[in-house]
């Protein structure tokens, strides 16, 4: 039987550890949620704070430092935090898409360099980046080999598809605005098998889902996805696919409120964003440039947005009426969020404040 929309919502919340905070270590949590959007350094930390019982941000610092969790350009050509094991597979699966996003771009074609030269440079780069290297060091190396090839420069291409990961640089969230890069160990792999494993892993964290959903999550061609599906044994519910042991909670399962990170993967993992975001709010919380605001989840669905204020309080903006119990539960979450941010970055996401003008605010509360 095809799951109802509300069952699909509860399945996502369950697999993303959003029905309850789970007593699991950081690598285990990252493995279970599969991939955490990581364009903004704070977001993986806030994502895990929402999911892990007693989450200690120092544990994620350590996981990044040890390499147990890696931050790299992967699905949708954006930065994700994934386990080392998943990164090795996901990079191989995504490599043609990552390459095409740069090598077929008119900006690369305008450079005075061929694809073959860029690939040859990558060999030098990976050897050079056996230890963490800053952007300026890498650009100096590349310039010594090919000179000035124009803007945005060959580094713009290589850092996307070259198999590099971000190396921790310190700061409140392990990575600052000036990243360093490190070559990740890589072994030859059969590409279609890697795609199949990426699809399987996606379904463990976000299923049941459709081919269109997998395409949205990865940007892989649908033909490639369908070829990979032939390698997998899956459950089928109409157009929805799932892993054989995937659970689908009852539609009436209670969902606690959450203050979600910017770009939380649950908001971006589906072709049908209505699984988490009511259609009337989609353009409100996802900007034309793709910026995805930190949202309030109430009963498992986006009901508003939140942000810290200059005085250290948390402002919560609801897009529709909430009852007293819902506001009280959100206030508890906001109070705990204040404590969590206090030691690291009390005004996290402040550079995105421009998005708050013109929001459809039904009610605003400050904690």
Buried (B, 14 or more C-beta within 10 A) or exposed (E): EEBEEBBBBBBBBBBBBBBEBBEBEBBEBBBBBBBBBBBBBBBBBBBBBBBBEEBEBEBBBBBBEEBBBBBBBBBBBBBBBBBBBBBBBBBBBBBBBBBEBBBEBEEBEEBEBEBEBBBEBBEEBBEBBEEBBBEEBBBEBBBEEBEEBEEBBBBBBBBBBBBBBBBBBEBBBBBEEEBBBBBBEEEEBEBBBBBBBBBBBBBBBBBBBBBBBBBBBBBBEEEBBEEBBEBBEBBEBEEBBBBEEBEBBEEEBEBBBBBBBBBBBBBBBBBBBBBBBBEEBBEBBBEEEEBBBBBBBBEBBBBBBBBBEEEEBBBBBBBEEBEEEBBEBBBEBBEBBBEBBEEEBBBBBEEBEEBEEEBEEEEEBEB
